[in-house]
Amino acid sequence: MPHAIAQSVEILTAVLTVAGMGYFLAALIAARAFLSARRARLAAFAPGVSILKSLKGLDPGMIEAFRSHCRQAYAGEYELLFGVSSPGDPAAAAVEQLKQEFPSLSIRLVECPANLGANGKVSNLVQLAAHARYDFLLINDSDITVSPRYLERVMGSFVFLRTASDAGKASREVGLVTALYRGRAHSTLPSRLEALGIATDFQAGVLLSRLIEGGLHYGLGSTLAVSRAALDKIGGLQTLVDHLADDYELGARIDKAGYRVALSAEVVETAIPAYTWRGFLDHQLRWARTVREARPWGYAGLIFTHGLSWALLNVVASGLSPLSLWLLALSFFLRLSLAMTVGVQVLADHQTLPTLWLLPLRDLVAMAVWAFGFAGNTIVWRGEEFELRRGQLKKLSGPPN
């Protein structure tokens, strides 16, 4: 019986390794398709834009991220609105500093005292939106750093430029534009592992879902540019105040309302905190359970994305058989190719190459987090513990375990 079990494990891990190689190949094709598509001509579209940022405390690199939004080569008008729940928040001083550095720009600090739901960020955004002047709103996180052409590229994506291959096809109006992102790691190993995962795994999955599903049907929190018409049609931001995956939900609801979700050619950068292992695992588990709640079948399908980990386990299960070593070598080659294509070419992440040696460790940790993501509904977010129920947050009393 033990021999039969060992043989079954060997066969199962071999099958999952092969399936993982198929995933790597498909994701490579998706990345190449995106690289080709983003060379297309950008539309000249520069409406007024209100950039909304919900703040709570000081994040690493936050003031420099703010400055990058003030240095836009944009033909249209734009404003920056920052929301804090209390004027005593440390982030308020950073906004005042920004106003002094860029006196010609429209920069406003708005107090958002109302607690409208469990998701404090969305609660602030609802109150900020009431002060916005323009018909297009752009939401991103406080630590997002952008290029001078950010607004030009994002807003240009609202115009669908038809080509000869689009003749006869029905096209939907773009209601939301989102963007890929890379992580800027700090010195700790967990911080580097998270940045490597973003560059070589998460964004690859986004590109593959875009290819398989004929476009994106959700949003990414790195950039959520939305027209007021589309936002009004789904009932506004207030419908998301109890959702953890507010970025995903916003895009999904706009898609269901009949609009397109477009992926911009722009790639932005987010700062990864200098995590301890506890902080890293809390964040990874929150991420995993958020995806599980938003896309349960997609989350289950992530079993096929852990090809390198299955190959390593197959080597152990087979006792270093020649076939398992051959599968490991082929899987590692494809995994490395995907990491370099997405991390280096698509995202222009200069940290990817120096940290590629961490891929096996990163992938093994990721598979463990994925498996543990099925084991409960609690998450830790900004030091507080919540329970996820059908995608909605319920705050739990007492300190996190």
JOTA-V61551 format. One record per backbone hydrogen bond with DSSP energy under -0.5 kcal/mol. NH is the residue of the N-H (numbers start at 1). CO is the residue of the C=O. E is the energy in kcal/mol with one decimal. If there is no record, write none. Layout:
nh = (NH:NH)
co = (CO:CO)
e = (E:E)
This chain:
nh = (5:6:7:8:9:10:11:12:13:14:15:16:17:18:19:20:21:22:23:24:25:26:27:28:29:30:31:32:33:34:35:36:37:38:39:40:45:49:50:51:51:52:52:53:55:56:59:62:65:66:67:68:69:69:70:70:71:71:73:74:79:80:81:82:83:84:89:92:93:93:94:95:96:97:98:99:100:101:102:103:105:106:107:108:110:110:112:116:119:120:123:124:125:126:127:128:129:130:131:132:132:136:137:138:139:140:141:144:145:150:153:154:155:156:157:157:158:159:160:161:162:166:167:169:174:175:176:177:178:180:182:184:185:192:193:194:195:196:197:198:199:200:201:202:203:205:206:207:208:209:210:211:212:213:214:215:216:219:220:223:224:225:226:226:227:228:231:232:233:234:234:235:236:239:240:241:243:244:246:249:250:251:252:253:254:255:256:257:258:259:260:261:262:262:264:264:268:269:270:271:272:273:275:280:281:282:283:284:285:286:287:288:289:290:291:292:293:294:295:299:300:301:302:302:303:304:305:306:310:311:312:313:314:315:316:317:318:319:320:325:326:327:328:329:330:331:332:333:334:335:336:337:338:339:340:341:342:343:344:344:345:346:347:348:349:350:352:355:355:356:358:359:362:363:364:365:366:367:368:369:370:371:372:373:374:375:379:381:384:386:387:388:389:389:392:393:394:396)
co = (1:2:3:4:5:6:7:8:9:10:11:12:13:14:15:16:17:18:19:20:21:22:23:24:25:26:27:28:29:30:31:32:33:34:36:37:43:77:136:49:79:50:138:81:83:57:57:59:61:62:63:64:65:66:66:67:67:68:148:72:49:106:51:108:53:110:86:89:89:90:90:91:92:93:94:95:96:97:98:100:102:78:105:80:82:108:84:114:241:118:119:120:121:122:123:124:125:126:128:128:129:48:226:50:224:52:221:141:269:147:149:150:151:152:153:154:155:156:158:159:160:163:164:166:158:260:260:225:262:266:268:270:183:188:189:190:191:192:193:194:195:196:197:197:198:201:202:203:204:205:206:207:208:209:211:210:261:247:223:220:139:177:137:224:175:135:227:228:229:230:231:232:231:236:237:238:240:391:244:245:246:247:248:249:250:251:252:253:255:254:173:216:176:260:178:262:180:145:182:143:184:271:273:276:277:278:279:280:281:282:283:284:285:286:287:288:289:290:291:295:296:297:298:299:300:301:302:303:306:307:308:309:310:311:312:313:314:316:315:321:322:323:324:325:326:327:328:329:330:331:332:333:334:335:336:337:338:339:339:340:340:341:342:344:343:348:349:351:352:353:355:356:358:359:360:361:362:363:364:365:366:367:368:369:371:372:386:384:381:379:394:377:387:392:389:242:387:385)
e = (-2.3:-2.5:-2.3:-2.2:-2.4:-2.2:-2.4:-2.8:-2.7:-1.8:-2.5:-2.5:-1.8:-2.1:-2.4:-2.2:-1.9:-1.8:-1.9:-2.4:-2.2:-2.3:-2.7:-2.0:-2.0:-2.1:-2.4:-2.2:-2.1:-2.0:-2.3:-2.0:-2.3:-2.3:-1.0:-1.7:-1.2:-1.8:-2.7:-0.6:-3.1:-0.6:-2.9:-2.5:-3.1:-0.5:-0.5:-1.8:-1.8:-2.4:-2.3:-1.8:-0.9:-1.0:-0.7:-1.1:-0.6:-0.6:-3.0:-1.4:-2.0:-2.7:-3.3:-2.8:-2.9:-2.0:-1.9:-1.9:-0.5:-0.7:-0.8:-1.7:-2.1:-2.1:-1.9:-2.2:-1.5:-1.7:-2.1:-0.5:-1.5:-0.6:-1.1:-2.7:-3.5:-0.5:-3.5:-0.8:-3.1:-1.1:-2.1:-2.1:-2.1:-2.5:-1.4:-2.3:-2.7:-0.9:-2.1:-0.5:-0.9:-0.6:-2.8:-2.7:-2.3:-1.2:-0.6:-1.4:-3.0:-1.8:-2.7:-2.7:-2.6:-1.7:-0.8:-0.8:-1.6:-1.3:-0.6:-0.8:-0.8:-1.5:-1.3:-2.4:-0.6:-2.5:-1.5:-2.5:-2.7:-0.7:-2.2:-3.1:-0.8:-1.9:-2.5:-2.2:-2.1:-2.4:-2.2:-2.3:-2.2:-2.3:-1.9:-2.3:-1.9:-2.0:-1.8:-2.2:-2.1:-2.4:-2.0:-1.7:-2.9:-2.5:-0.7:-2.8:-0.7:-0.7:-0.6:-1.8:-2.0:-2.7:-3.2:-0.6:-1.7:-2.6:-2.3:-3.1:-1.5:-1.0:-0.6:-1.2:-2.6:-1.3:-2.4:-1.0:-1.9:-1.5:-1.8:-2.8:-2.4:-1.8:-2.6:-2.7:-1.9:-2.4:-2.2:-1.3:-1.6:-1.9:-2.6:-0.6:-2.7:-0.6:-2.9:-0.6:-2.1:-2.3:-2.7:-0.6:-2.5:-0.5:-2.1:-2.5:-2.5:-2.4:-2.1:-2.7:-2.5:-2.1:-2.4:-2.7:-2.7:-1.9:-2.2:-2.4:-2.0:-2.2:-3.2:-2.8:-2.0:-2.0:-0.5:-1.2:-1.5:-1.9:-1.6:-0.6:-2.4:-2.1:-2.1:-2.4:-2.3:-1.7:-1.5:-2.9:-2.2:-0.9:-2.7:-2.0:-2.1:-2.6:-2.3:-2.3:-2.2:-2.7:-2.7:-2.0:-2.2:-2.7:-2.6:-2.2:-2.4:-2.4:-2.3:-2.3:-2.7:-2.1:-0.5:-1.3:-1.4:-1.9:-2.4:-0.5:-2.8:-0.8:-1.3:-1.0:-1.0:-1.3:-2.0:-1.9:-3.0:-2.9:-2.1:-2.4:-2.4:-2.1:-1.9:-2.4:-2.5:-2.3:-2.4:-1.7:-1.3:-1.7:-2.4:-3.1:-1.7:-2.8:-2.7:-3.0:-0.5:-2.9:-1.9:-3.2:-1.8:-2.6)
